Amino acid sequence: MCSEELYVENQMKKTLKKYGVKFYTRWGSTIYHYEDLIQAPEETATSFTSYFRKSEGTHIRECVGAPSKGQLPLIQDLSPEQSASLKYLPNYEEFGFSKNEIIEKDYDR
């Protein structure tokens, strides 16, 4: 994970903690797709040796190639609500940040 991702994760943890929400991560040590896991994420071994032994013999799925131009279908006949939702962009306040936090982080780069 890069520093920006770690920063966002830490900010999410702080904000969620204010509301009594527990924040769990499990993807720091696995390259398996969620649907290919051999057990539930909360049961995943935290040490490499245990994880390796349990996952031995499993395979990582092939990467999906990027679609070529025109390969993806266009969305047809959107309702007014669907059209509005595609234009919606949440602001920093909806994620629990203040304007000063955003300005300070921009200067840290």
C-alpha positions in Angstrom: 0.0 0.0 0.0 1.2 3.5 -0.7 1.3 6.3 1.8 -1.9 7.9 0.4 -3.8 4.7 0.9 -2.4 4.3 4.4 -3.4 7.9 5.2 -7.0 7.3 4.0 -7.2 4.1 5.9 -6.1 5.7 9.1 -8.5 8.6 8.6 -11.3 6.1 8.1 -10.4 4.3 11.3 -10.5 7.5 13.3 -13.8 8.6 11.8 -15.4 5.2 12.3 -14.2 5.0 15.8 -16.1 8.2 16.7 -19.3 6.3 15.7 -18.3 3.1 17.6 -17.7 1.2 14.4 -14.9 -1.4 14.3 -12.6 -1.4 11.3 -11.0 -4.6 10.1 -8.5 -5.3 7.4 -7.2 -8.6 6.0 -5.8 -7.8 2.6 -2.3 -6.8 3.5 -0.9 -10.2 3.1 -2.9 -12.0 0.5 -3.0 -11.7 -3.3 -6.0 -14.0 -3.7 -9.3 -12.8 -5.0 -12.0 -12.7 -2.3 -14.0 -15.4 -4.0 -11.0 -17.7 -4.2 -10.1 -17.7 -0.5 -10.0 -21.1 1.2 -11.6 -19.7 4.3 -13.5 -16.6 5.5 -11.3 -13.5 5.7 -11.7 -13.3 9.5 -10.3 -16.8 9.8 -7.2 -16.2 7.6 -4.0 -17.0 9.3 -2.0 -13.9 10.3 1.5 -15.5 10.0 2.9 -16.3 6.6 3.8 -19.9 7.4 0.3 -20.8 8.6 -1.3 -19.0 5.6 1.1 -20.7 3.2 0.5 -24.2 4.6 -3.3 -23.7 4.4 -3.2 -22.2 0.9 -0.7 -24.6 -0.6 -2.1 -26.0 -3.9 -4.5 -23.2 -4.5 -4.1 -21.0 -7.6 -4.2 -17.3 -8.3 -6.8 -16.5 -11.0 -5.6 -15.0 -14.3 -5.6 -11.3 -14.7 -8.5 -9.8 -16.6 -7.3 -7.7 -19.6 -8.3 -4.1 -20.0 -11.3 -3.8 -22.3 -10.6 -2.3 -25.7 -12.3 0.8 -26.9 -16.0 0.2 -27.6 -16.0 -3.2 -25.9 -18.0 -2.1 -22.8 -21.7 -1.6 -23.4 -23.3 1.8 -23.0 -25.9 2.4 -20.3 -29.3 3.0 -22.0 -32.5 4.6 -20.8 -31.4 5.9 -17.4 -34.0 7.1 -15.0 -33.7 10.6 -13.7 -32.4 9.2 -10.3 -29.8 7.0 -12.1 -28.6 10.0 -14.2 -28.3 12.2 -11.1 -26.4 9.5 -9.2 -23.8 9.3 -12.0 -23.1 13.1 -11.5 -23.0 12.9 -7.7 -19.6 13.5 -6.2 -19.4 13.3 -2.3 -17.4 16.1 -0.6 -14.8 15.8 2.1 -17.3 16.6 4.9 -19.4 13.5 4.0 -16.3 11.4 4.6 -15.8 13.0 8.1 -13.0 15.4 7.1 -12.8 19.2 7.7 -11.7 21.6 5.1 -8.6 22.3 7.2 -7.6 18.6 7.2 -7.8 18.5 3.4 -5.8 21.7 3.0 -3.1 20.6 5.5 -2.7 17.2 3.7 -2.4 18.9 0.3 0.5 21.0 1.7 2.2 17.8 3.0 2.8 16.4 -0.5 
